[in-house]
């Protein structure tokens, strides 16, 4: 499998940004990397807005741990919502839940 040189350069740049200690720049760079490499961009605007908002919260707060805990809680709630939707769909279809 051939490796795309642009992808390696962008990943290296993100590692360097994180190593320099600027997590906000790393989040913005991640958003740019995804925009450059994904073909199916439905929902990307929502992801970009959430990334910018999360970067702003990190930039304003003095610590990273509280925003990361809040993000983990939000992701946990989203996962729970998906599980419940799958369970309801399985029950509606008459299959095993």
C-alpha positions as CSV (number, residue, x, y, z in Angstrom):
1,X,0.0,0.0,0.0
2,X,1.5,3.3,-1.1
3,X,1.7,6.0,1.5
4,X,0.6,9.5,0.5
5,X,3.4,12.0,1.3
6,X,1.0,14.8,2.1
7,X,-0.6,12.7,4.9
8,X,2.7,11.9,6.5
9,X,3.7,15.6,6.4
10,X,0.4,16.7,8.0
11,X,0.7,14.0,10.7
12,X,4.2,15.0,11.4
13,X,3.1,18.7,11.7
14,X,0.4,17.7,14.1
15,X,2.9,15.8,16.3
16,X,5.2,18.8,16.3
17,X,2.4,21.2,17.3
18,X,1.3,18.9,20.2
19,X,5.0,18.5,21.2
20,X,5.3,22.3,21.3
21,X,2.4,22.4,23.8
22,X,-0.3,24.1,21.7
23,X,-3.3,21.9,21.9
24,X,-5.6,24.5,20.2
25,X,-3.4,24.6,17.1
26,X,-3.3,20.8,17.1
27,X,-7.1,20.7,17.1
28,X,-7.4,23.2,14.3
29,X,-4.7,21.3,12.3
30,X,-6.7,18.1,12.8
31,X,-9.8,19.8,11.3
32,X,-7.8,20.9,8.3
33,X,-6.3,17.4,7.8
34,X,-9.8,15.8,7.9
35,X,-11.1,18.4,5.4
36,X,-8.2,17.6,3.0
37,X,-8.5,13.8,3.1
38,X,-12.2,12.8,3.5
39,X,-14.4,12.5,0.5
40,X,-17.7,12.3,2.2
41,X,-18.1,15.7,3.9
42,X,-21.6,15.5,5.2
43,X,-21.6,16.8,8.7
44,X,-18.2,18.3,8.4
45,X,-19.5,21.8,9.2
46,X,-20.9,20.5,12.5
47,X,-17.6,18.8,13.3
48,X,-15.7,22.0,12.4
49,X,-18.0,24.2,14.6
50,X,-17.6,21.8,17.5
51,X,-13.8,21.7,17.1
52,X,-13.6,25.5,17.0
53,X,-15.9,25.8,20.1
54,X,-13.8,23.1,22.0
55,X,-10.6,24.9,21.0
56,X,-12.0,28.1,22.3
57,X,-13.0,26.5,25.6
58,X,-9.5,25.1,26.0
59,X,-7.9,28.5,25.1
60,X,-10.0,30.3,27.7
61,X,-9.7,27.8,30.6
62,X,-6.5,27.5,32.5
63,X,-6.5,23.7,32.4
64,X,-7.2,21.1,29.8
65,X,-8.6,18.4,32.2
66,X,-12.0,19.9,32.7
67,X,-12.8,20.4,29.0
68,X,-11.6,16.9,28.3
69,X,-13.8,15.5,31.0
70,X,-16.7,17.4,29.6
71,X,-16.0,16.1,26.2
72,X,-15.8,12.5,27.5
73,X,-19.1,13.0,29.2
74,X,-20.7,14.3,26.0
75,X,-19.3,11.4,24.0
76,X,-20.6,8.9,26.6
77,X,-24.1,10.4,26.4
78,X,-23.9,10.3,22.6
79,X,-22.9,6.6,22.7
80,X,-25.7,5.9,25.1
81,X,-28.2,7.5,22.8
82,X,-27.0,5.4,19.9
83,X,-27.2,2.3,22.0
84,X,-30.8,3.1,23.0
85,X,-31.7,3.9,19.4
86,X,-30.3,0.6,18.2
87,X,-32.2,-1.2,21.0
88,X,-35.5,0.4,20.0
89,X,-34.9,-0.4,16.4
90,X,-34.2,-4.0,17.2
91,X,-37.4,-4.2,19.3
92,X,-39.4,-2.5,16.6
93,X,-38.2,-5.0,14.0
94,X,-39.1,-7.9,16.2
95,X,-35.6,-9.2,16.6
96,X,-33.5,-10.0,19.6
97,X,-32.5,-6.9,21.6
